[in-house]
């Protein structure tokens, strides 16, 4: 057995083929994106509040923050379908939900960016915080990116009706 055959068997054994080939059923993830956003905020706060890298609070925050960033990628993949495949194109309802979810989340991200610009301009005022190091700015950028990945999933999950509990597929 060659290395490629072993790697192929590993993909099918771990069920990664469901993610790669988009074989899984889309789900309404109503609360998972909110938990990931809370993890992002908590991890970022822990990293910023502990400026010395050698302290354990920084590393706990780092693990929480980047774990939540990685979870944001998986929540997007397991949530409502936004990407059509050759075998399963998006129907009209999915296209409408995708368009509305991206429009609403775009307004939210743009509004937060505008608020952030005004806030950063006034951050010299007493009792207002702003990022000090370049790493704080980089991590803030990753947070905005994760939020932009999570918001369409969150909005689309809430736009869809609840699944019926009668056991029919």
C-alpha positions in Angstrom: 0.0 0.0 0.0 1.4 3.4 -1.0 1.5 6.5 1.1 -1.3 8.1 -0.9 -3.5 5.1 -0.4 -2.8 5.2 3.4 -3.6 8.9 3.5 -6.8 8.3 1.5 -7.9 5.6 3.9 -7.2 7.9 6.8 -9.4 10.6 5.3 -12.3 8.2 5.0 -11.6 6.6 8.4 -11.8 10.0 10.2 -14.8 11.1 8.1 -13.0 14.2 6.9 -14.4 13.3 3.5 -17.8 14.7 4.7 -16.2 18.1 5.2 -14.0 18.0 2.0 -16.7 16.8 -0.3 -19.6 18.5 1.6 -21.5 15.3 2.2 -23.0 16.4 5.5 -26.5 17.8 6.0 -26.6 21.5 6.8 -27.6 22.4 10.3 -29.1 25.3 12.1 -26.4 26.3 14.6 -28.3 28.9 16.6 -26.1 29.1 19.7 -22.7 27.7 18.6 -21.6 30.9 16.8 -22.5 33.0 19.9 -20.4 30.7 22.1 -17.5 31.1 19.7 -17.8 34.9 19.7 -17.8 34.8 23.5 -14.6 32.7 23.3 -13.0 35.2 20.9 -13.8 38.1 23.2 -12.7 36.4 26.4 -9.5 35.1 24.8 -8.6 38.5 23.4 -9.3 40.2 26.7 -7.1 37.7 28.5 -4.2 38.2 26.0 -4.4 42.0 26.2 -4.8 42.2 30.0 -1.7 40.0 30.5 1.1 41.9 28.6 3.9 39.6 29.7 4.1 36.6 27.5 5.6 34.4 30.2 2.5 34.5 32.4 0.0 31.7 32.1 -3.0 34.0 31.7 -1.6 35.1 28.3 -1.2 31.6 27.1 -4.6 30.5 28.3 -6.1 33.5 26.4 -4.0 32.7 23.4 -5.3 29.1 23.3 -8.9 30.3 23.9 -8.7 33.0 21.2 -7.1 30.9 18.5 -9.2 27.8 19.4 -12.2 30.0 18.9 -10.8 31.2 15.6 -10.4 27.7 14.4 -13.9 26.8 15.7 -15.2 29.7 13.6 -13.9 28.0 10.5 -15.6 24.7 11.4 -18.9 26.3 12.5 -19.1 28.0 9.1 -18.5 24.6 7.4 -21.1 22.7 9.5 -23.7 25.4 9.5 -26.3 26.3 6.8 -25.1 25.7 3.3 -23.7 28.8 1.5 -21.6 27.0 -1.1 -23.2 24.9 -3.9 -21.7 21.7 -5.1 -22.0 20.0 -8.4 -24.4 17.4 -7.1 -26.4 19.8 -4.8 -26.8 23.3 -6.1 -28.4 25.8 -3.8 -32.2 26.1 -4.2 -34.2 29.3 -4.2 -34.8 29.3 -0.4 -31.1 28.7 0.3 -30.1 31.4 -2.1 -32.5 33.9 -0.4 -31.3 33.0 3.1 -27.6 33.3 2.0 -28.3 36.7 0.5 -30.2 38.0 3.5 -27.6 36.6 6.0 -24.7 38.1 4.1 -26.5 41.4 3.8 -27.4 41.6 7.5 -23.9 40.5 8.6 -22.3 43.0 6.2 -24.3 45.8 7.8 -23.3 44.6 11.3 -19.6 44.3 10.4 -19.5 47.7 8.6 -21.3 49.4 11.6 -18.8 47.8 14.0 -15.9 49.0 11.8 -17.3 52.6 11.8 -17.8 52.5 15.5 -14.3 51.2 15.9 -12.9 54.0 13.8 -14.6 56.6 15.9 -13.6 54.8 19.1 -9.9 54.5 18.2 -9.9 58.2 17.3 -11.1 59.0 20.8 -9.0 56.4 22.6 -6.7 59.0 24.1 -9.5 60.1 26.4 -9.2 58.9 30.0 -10.5 55.4 30.8 -10.7 54.3 27.2 -8.6 51.4 26.0 -6.9 51.0 22.7 -4.4 48.4 21.4 -0.8 49.2 22.3 1.4 46.6 20.6 1.4 45.4 17.0 0.3 42.0 18.2 -2.8 43.5 19.7 -3.7 45.0 16.4 -3.0 41.7 14.5 -5.1 39.8 16.9 -7.9 42.4 16.6 -7.8 41.9 12.8 -8.1 38.1 13.2 -11.1 38.7 15.5 -12.8 40.9 12.9 -12.1 38.1 10.3 -13.6 35.5 12.6 -16.6 37.6 13.3 -17.2 38.1 9.6 -17.0 34.3 9.1 -19.4 33.7 12.0 -22.1 36.3 11.5 -23.6 34.9 8.2 -23.8 31.5 9.9 -25.5 32.9 12.9 -27.9 35.1 11.0 -28.8 32.3 8.5 -29.4 29.8 11.4 -31.9 32.2 12.9 -33.6 33.0 9.6 -34.4 29.4 9.0 -37.4 27.7 10.7 -36.7 25.3 13.6 -36.4 21.7 12.5 -39.6 19.7 13.2 -39.3 17.1 16.0 -41.5 14.5 14.3 -38.5 12.4 13.2 -39.2 12.7 9.5 -36.3 13.5 7.1 
